[in-house]
């Protein structure tokens, strides 16, 4: 496992409280189309929302079963005038049980959710081999959770390449950035960063869904060569040549390949893999584009290229390499 800090307790409690509120509303109040839409948006907002909802739902199920066991065999009829009051009080009682348990979810997990967690540090990558022969390769600074059935994964951070054995009866799903990628016999790469989700398809087909919910709308069906980019403003799909798409996986060989790429973009990519950061101090260099093949740990090599071949000024510090004119 890893030593990364957990989410703040206040955030965890807030999400579980919201999940309990949705459960209570569905069970005890009128449920409208507007409620369903709001609920779908809440689920899609973050992977933690979906997990918290399922966990609270499981506690709810336990409570209902216990309540059924305690009912008398021949219950007395309830007067109509009191039925709504008892129904309301039952809702409060069950909600109280849920709220009393939400603080103890750290030790409670559901089958198929977050059973294994894999991480990589900055500059590292690792391969996770599944029982059916499928392979998942994590890039730098990434976090992946794998369910018990090994047919569901959550990419919480970073980038991963998926080489999945197709199983028509048990599709493989990746939950990432509030969306779901469903494999249809596929090799694909997924990368999540602030405000942006990128999916590139190499083989087979993959379906991109608008949320993690089972009935979520389909945003796109990807075929080999397709690259989907999803942001808050929408989803676009473009097609790359096989070579260009393969170059995006050069990190698997500890290399980064750039073709007509702005210097600032190269710096951003190198900074994902290194503690020493490249700083482009002159904004005019954003227009300078080059072709280059650079090791993932090659910030010093990049500095030499900038100095010796581009004639730029390079200042080397303990934690930074500053490039300017």
N, C-alpha and C positions, 0 to 999 in steps of 0.2 A: 504494500500500500504506500501512501505518501504522507508527507508531513505538511501539506498545504493547509492554511487556515480554513476553517469551515465558514459558511455564511454566517453573518451576524445573527445572534439569537433573536433580535427584534424582528428582522426580516423573515426568519423562519416562522416565528409565531404569527406574524401578520398574514402570511400566505396560508397557513393552516386555519387561521380564524376565518379568512375569506372562503376557503374550501368548505368549512363547516356551515357557513351561512348559505352557500349554494345548495348543499345537501338538504338543509332544513327547509329552504324555500321550495325546492322541488317536491318535498314530501308533504308539506303542510299548507301550502298556499297555491293559488291559481298560477299556472305556468303558461305564459303567453309566448307568442312568436318573438316579441321583443326581448323577453327574458332569455330565450334560446340563443338569440344573436349575441346578446351581451355575455352570456355564459361561454359561447364559442370564442369570442374575443379574449375573454379572461384566460381560457385554457391556452390559447395561442400565444399569449404575451410572454410566457417563459416556460421552459421544461419543468421547472419546480412546481408550477401550478398544476400541471397534469398529474404529477406524482403525488402531490399533497391531496388532490381530490380523490384519487384512487385509495390512498391510505385512510383518509377519513371515511370514505365509503365502506371500506372493509370493517372499520370499527362500528359504523352504523349497522352493518349486517350482523355483527356479533351481538349488538345490543338488541336488535329485533328478535334474534333467536332466543336470547335469554328472557326477553319479555314474554315470548310465546310459551316457554317452559313454565313460567310462573303463573300463567292464567289458569283459573279454576276450570274443571272439566265442564261445568254447567254454569256459565256466567249469567248473572242476573241481567235482565234487560235494563238498558240505560234510558232514562226519561229523555225525550227529545230536547226539552229545555236545558238539560245539562250536558248533552252530547258535545256541543261546540266547546264548552268550557273544558271538558275532560280531554278533548282532542288537542286543544291549545296547551293544556298543562302537560299532556304527553309529549308534545313537541318540545316544550321547555325541558322536560326531564331528559329526553334523549339528547338534546343539544348539550345539556349540562354534562352528560356522560362523555360526549365527544370532546367538549372543551376541557374536561378534566384529563383526557388522555393525550391531547395534542402535544403536550410538553414532553411526553415519553416516547415519541416516534423514533428517536435516534436508534433505539434498539429493536424497532419493529420494521420489517421489510416485507414486501409482497413478492410472490414468485414471479420471476421475469423482470423485476425492476431493480436496477442498480446493484446486482449481486456481486459483480466484479468491477473494479475501477483501475484503469491504466493511465499512467501519466508519462510525459517526457519533459525533461528539463530543457532550458534554452540551449540550442545547438545539438540536441540528441534526437534520435528516432528509434523506434522499436517495432517489431513485428509480433502481432497476436494471431496465433493459429487456432481456429475453432475446430470442434470435434468432427465436423463434416468436411474438413479440408479447406474451408474458406479462410481467407487471410485478410487481416486489417493491419495496415502499416501507418503508425502515427508519426507525424512530422514534429518539428521543434515546438516546445512549449504548448503541448496539447493535453486535453483531458477527455477520456472516453469511458463511458460506463456500458457494461454489457449485461443483458438480462440472463436469467437462468436458462432459458430455452436456446440462447445464443442466436435468436432470430430478431432481436431488437437491440438497438444500440443508441446511446445518447452521446453526441459530440458536444460537450459543454464548452470546449475551447479549442482553438487551433485548427489543424488540418489532418485529414486521414485519407488514405487510399484504400478502397474496398475491392477485393477480388472475391466475389461471392458465388458459391455453388447454388444453382437454381433449385428451388423446391416449390412447385406450383401450389402445394397444399399449405405451405408455411412461408409466405413471402418474407423477405428480410426488409426491415424498416430502420431508417436512421432518423432520429428526432434531433433537430438542430435549429436553433434560433426561432423557436416557435412554429417550425414547419416540419413536414415529414417527407422523406425521400424513400420511395418504395421500389425495391429492386425487382426486375423481371429477368433475372439471369444476367448479371452485370459486373463490369469493371468500371468503377467511377471514383472520382476524387471529390471530397467536400472540404470546403474551407469556410470558417466563420470568423468574422472580425467585426468590430464595432459598426453596426448599421448596415452590414453587407454580408450576404451569403452567396458563395460561388460553388457551382457544381459542374464538373466536366465529365462527360461520358465517353468511355473508350470502347466498350463492347456491350452488346445486348440492348436493353431498354431500361429506362427508369422513369418513374412518375413522381413529379413534385407536387405535393399537396399544400394547400393554404394554411393548414394548421395540423396539430398532432391528433385532432379528434378523428374518430373512425370514419365519419361521413363528410370529411372536409372536402371542399371544392378542389378540383384538379387545376393547377396553374399551368402545367406543361408536361408533355411526354417527350423525353429526350431520346435521341438516337445517336449512334456513334459520331463524334465530332462536335456535338452540341455542347455549348457552355451556357448555363443559365446563371444570371445574376439577379438576385432578389434584394430589394431595399424597401424602405418604407414607402417609396413612390411607385413601386410596382416591380414586375418581373420581366426581364428581357432574355431572349435566347438568340445566340449567334452561333455561327459554325466556324470552326478552325480547321486548318489542315492537320493531318495526322501528325506530321513532324512538329508543328507548333504546339499541339496538345501534348505530345510526348515530352517536349521540352519543359512543360510545367511540372513534370515528375522527376526532373533531374536531381532534385534533393534526395531521392532514394539512393543516388550514387554520390552523395555529399558534394554536389555541384549545383550551380545556378547558371542557367543559360539565358542570355538576353539578346534580343534582336531589335535593333533600332529603338532602344529603350531610353527614356529620359534619365539623366544622372540621378535625379531626385528619387525616381522609382527604384533604381538599383540600390540606392542607399537605404530606402525603406525595407527592401527585401533582405539585405544583409543584416540589418538591425534586428530582424526576427531571430537570427541565429547566433548573435554575439552579444556579450555583455559590454564590450567596447563598441560604442556607437559611432556611425558616420554622420557627420553634421555638414549639410550643404549650406554654407553661410551666405552665399551670394544667390539671390533669387533669380538672377538672369541665367544661371546654370540650369534652370528647369527646362529650358529650350534645347539644351545640348543632349543629343541622342547618340548612343554608341552600340556596337555589337561587342559582346564579351562573354567569356565563360570563366566563372570565378568560383573557387571552393566556398562552401558555405561558411567556413571559418576564415575567409580571406579578406578581412577588412584592411590588413596591412598591404596585401597585394593590390587591392583596389586603390589604396592611397598611392602606391608606386605607379600604377597606370595613370592616375590623374596627374601626377607630377611629371613623369618621364615622357608620356605620349600625348597628353592633352595640354601640357604646359601650365598647369594650375598650381596654385599655392596650397601646400599641405602642411598643417600643423598637427603634430602627434602629441597627445596628452595621455594621461593614465587611463582615462575612461572614454576618451573621444579622439576621433580623427576629423579635424576640421578642414574642409575644402572650400577654397574661394579663388577668385581671380587674382 
